Structures are given as C-alpha cells and as structure tokens.
Amino acid sequence: MPLTAGNTRVKEARKLSRRSVRTERRLFLADGPKAVEGALGVPDRVVEVFATPAAAQEYADLLAAAPVTLVDDRAIASLSDSVTPAGLVAVCSFLHVEWSHIAGREVTSGGSSGPRLVAICADVRDPGNAGTLIRCADAAGADAVVLAGDAVDLYNPKTIRASVGSAFHLPIVIERDPVAAVRAARAAGLAVLAADMAGTSVFEADDLLVGPTAWLFGNEAWGLPDALAAEADHVVSIPIFGRAESLNLATAAAVCLYASARAQRA
C-alpha cells in the first residue's frame, strides 16, 4: 500500500542527489543499513530516516530511537542510486572536520596526544576508491583521512556507500591544497610517506613505519605529481612479485596502512 505522509520530505531529500544542494544545505544521503547504522552511531548526525515498512520491521532494533518516516518502495528507489535498494535512506548533516580537530585529538591507544596514523588522498577521483580507502583506514585503526586537492565529493552517495559505515567512524578532513595537507601533517609530528612505485619497499621500512605516520596516496591514473611527492619525507613502494602492472589504489592503501598498524603495535 503506498504511503504518502513523507512525500513532500522525500521530494526535498531527493534534491540532495545534487552536489550544489548538498553544499548549500550541508546535508547528504546515507543509503543502506550499514551507512544508516554508522550515522545513527554519531549523536545528532541523522536528521531523518526514510524506510519502507518491510525495512522498518527488519531493522526495528536499529531504528528504535531514530526519527523514521515510512514511505513506499518507489520513494526509496528515488532516493537511492543502488541497483537493489535495501529500504533505508538517512538524511544526515555534514561530517567532515578541520585539520585542527585532528592535530589536537587525543589518541585512544596509549592516551597520547596527536594522531599516529593518517591517510592523505591527493586528487582521488573515483567514489568507490575513496569510500573503500576510508573503510581500509578505519579497519587499520587510522586516526583520520584527508581528501585533498581535486578529490571526489565525500558526500557522493557512492563514496558513502563504499565506506560501508566507516565514513562515520573516523574524522575526515577536506583540504583543497594537497601541499598544505602534507605540511599540516608534518607540523602535527607525522612523518609523511609517499606511496609510489620507486622507493623503499614497504616490507623493509619498519624503521619508518613505527613512528607517527601520514601516508600520501595519489590519483588512480597518474599517481603523485613529482612536486607533491617531493614534499614527503620518504618514498615507499609496494613490490610487485607477479605480472600485474600495479595495484588498485584502495588495495595499495590497505597494504600500506596495515604495515604501519603492525609496526606501531609490535
């Protein structure tokens, strides 16, 4: 049976598919149960959850304290860019923070002040890669992710969905100037390691990885510009043992971030 109570709000929420509207309203859509669960885990992040009756029943525990509007399948499909919508879409407030929030943040491991592991993504354009990299950083226990330069919109629905909730788990900084991001990381006491094809093997770099580290990753197609790589303290590579030309950006980031996590926890 079609539900019409939320039709006007659905129409307004649908406008958030446009980046200009997201920026103006400082709101975005989180599509699917994992994204909604992540958003609900942050106080005051969720403005409204649209749910089909079936989804509301299936995820009743998750939505127990959430502001839920029941809508029909067609309304959910209009809010989701997923091929098979799961029946849950949340309207959320923007979540990115300033670098100053990261620099003075108390790290839970050991109670030390300041970050120990950060991923800086320069000119990363693919939303799937960006979201997966955020998920990898979260899994590796990173303190923050920086989307620098001409990067994909953090609030692109594909970016949020690819992060599988991790976009809500750790601080994310948006910085237009990649050089400024690198220099801010260094000023916060982090050694900046550029992930590039030429450099010390990540498997032989424990002396570089054991301290506070910011990994610098480049664009999927052309990597790091020479000028930006020159801003790093060291260049570190992932050796290719087989015949593949290279690794996917998110896969390479996972190797690097986990190498740091292992060295720092040894």
N, C-alpha and C positions, 0 to 999 in steps of 0.2 A: 504494500500500500504506500503510495507516495506521501512523503512528509513535507509540509510546506512552511513550517514555523521558522525555519532558518534560511529561507530562500533569499531574503534581502542581504543577510550577512554572508551567505555563500557568494552572492554576486560581488560584494565588496572584497571578500577574500580572494576571489578569482583574479582580481586585478593585481595581486601580489606576484603573479607569474611574470610581470614586467619589472625589470631591474629599476627603472626610474621610479616606479610606485613604491617598491621596497625601500629604496633610499629615502624617499620623501617621508614615508610613514614609519621607517625604522622597524618594520615588521617583515616576517618571511614565513613560508610554509614548511613544516616538517611532516613528511609523508611516511606513513607506515608505523607499525608498533614499536620498533626499536628506536626510531627517531622520537616518537612521542614519549616513550619511556624515558629517554635521555633528557628531553626537555622538561618533563614533569619532575625530574630529579633536581632541578635548579629552582630555588624559590623565586616566585614572581616572573618566571620566564614565559609561561603559557598564558595567552590571552583567552583562547577558546579552542576547544577540540570539536571537530565535526566527525561524527561517527554514524555508520549505518546501524540499525537495530541489531543486526547479527553481530557486528563487531563490538558494539557496546556490551552485548551479553558475553561474548567470548573473552573480552578484556575487562570484565567488570571490576576485578580487583585493582587493576592498573588505574582505571578511571574513577575509582571510588570518590576521590576528593577533587576531581577535575571539573572545570566548567564545560559541560558537554551539551552540544546541540545535535539532536538526531536529525539526519537527512537521508534521502534515498540514495540508491546506488548511482544514479545519474549525476546527482550533485557531487558525490565523492569523486566520480570519474572526471568531472570538470575541474576539480582541484588538484588532481594527481596526474603526473606525467608517466606513471608506471603503467606497463602493459596490463598488469593484473593488480589493480588497487586492492589494498588489504582492508579498506573500510575505515581507516583512521587518518585524519589530517589535522595537525595543530597549527594555529596561528601563534607565532612566537615573536618576542621582542629581540632585537639585535643582541648578539652575544660577544662581539669582539671587544678587546680591551686595548689600552695604550701600553707601550713598552714599559713605562714607569711602573705599571702594575706587576710586570714580570720581574724587573730588576730588584725590587724590594720584597719580593714574595718569599715567605718562609717555606723552605722545602721540608716536606714531612719526613723524608728519610734522613735521620740523624739530626733533624731540627736545625740544620744550618740555614743561614740567610743567603738568598740569591739562588738563581737557577743552576742546575748542574748539567742538564741535557736539553737542548733546544734544536728544532729543525727550522731552517730558513729556506723557503722555497722561492726562488727568483724566476719570475715570468712563467710560472706553471700555468698552462692554458686549459688543460683537459679537466673537466669537473670530476670525472671518475678517478683520475690520478690524484687530484688534490684531496678528494674525500678519503681515498684509500690510504694516502700518506698520513692524513690526520689520524686515521684508525691505527696505523702502524706505530705512530708516535705515542699514541695513548697506550697501546699494548706494551711498548718498550719502557713505559714509565717516564716519558719525557715531560718536562715542566711546561713547555709551550711550543706552539707552531707559529711561525711568522710567514704570512703570504705577502711577498714583496714584489715590487715592480708592477709590470702589466700582467697581473695574475688573474686567474678566473675569479668570478664573484663567489665569495664564500657562501652566499645565500642562494646560489643557483640550486634548484631542487635536486639535481643530480649530485652535486657536491655533498649536500646534507645527507642524502640517501646513501651514498657510497661510504660515508663515515660511519654508518651503522650505529649512530648514537654518540660516537666519540667526539663529535664537534661540541657536545655539551659537557664533556668530561675534563677538558683541559683548556687553559687560556689560549686564545688565538688573537694574534696581532695582525693588523693590516697596515703595511708601510709602503708607500708609493716609491720610495727610493731604496733600491737594494743596497747601495753603498752605505746609506745611513743605517740600515738594519744591521749590517756587518759591524759597523763601528760602534753601534749601541751594544751589541753583544760583547764585543771586546771590552768596552767600558764597564760592563757588568761582571768582568772577570772570567769570561769564557774564551777559550782558545777556539778560533774559527778554522774548521777543517773543510776544505773544498773537495767535494766528491767529483773526481774527474778521471779520465782514462789513464792519465800519466801521473804517477806519484807513488808514494809508499803503499805497499799492499796493506789493506785493512787487517789482514791476518798477521801482520808483523808490526802493528802500530800500537800495541798496548801502552807503551810509554806516553803516547799522545792521547790515548782514549781514557786513561784512568782519571784525569782531572776534569773539571767543568768544561763542557764542550758544546759548541754550536756547529752543527753540520750545515753546510751550504750546498743546496741542490739547484741545478739549472733547469732550463727548459727541456721538454721531452725531445724536441727535434734537434736543437743545436747546442744543448748543454750550457756551460757557463762561458760568458764572454771573457776574453783574456784579461781585460781591465778589472772585471769583478773578481775573477779567480786570484788576481794579484793582491787583492785586499785581504785574502785569507792568510792565516799563519802557516798552514801546511796544506799540501795537496795529497789526498789519499785516494787510492783506486781499489776497485774490486777486480781481482784477476778473473779472466775468462779461461776456464780449463777445457771447454768443449769448442764447438764450431760456431756458436751463436755470436753474432756481431756485438751485441750489448744486452743489457738487462732493461726491462721496463723500469721507469722512474720509481714507481712505488715499491717495486721489488728491491731495487738498489737501495732505496731509503731504509727499508726494513732490515737489510743486511747491516748497513752502517749503524743504525740506531741500536740494534741489538748487540752489535760489537761493543759499543760504548756502554750499554747497560750491563753487559757481562763484565767488562773491565772495571767498572765503577763499583760493582757489587762483589768482586773477587776478594 
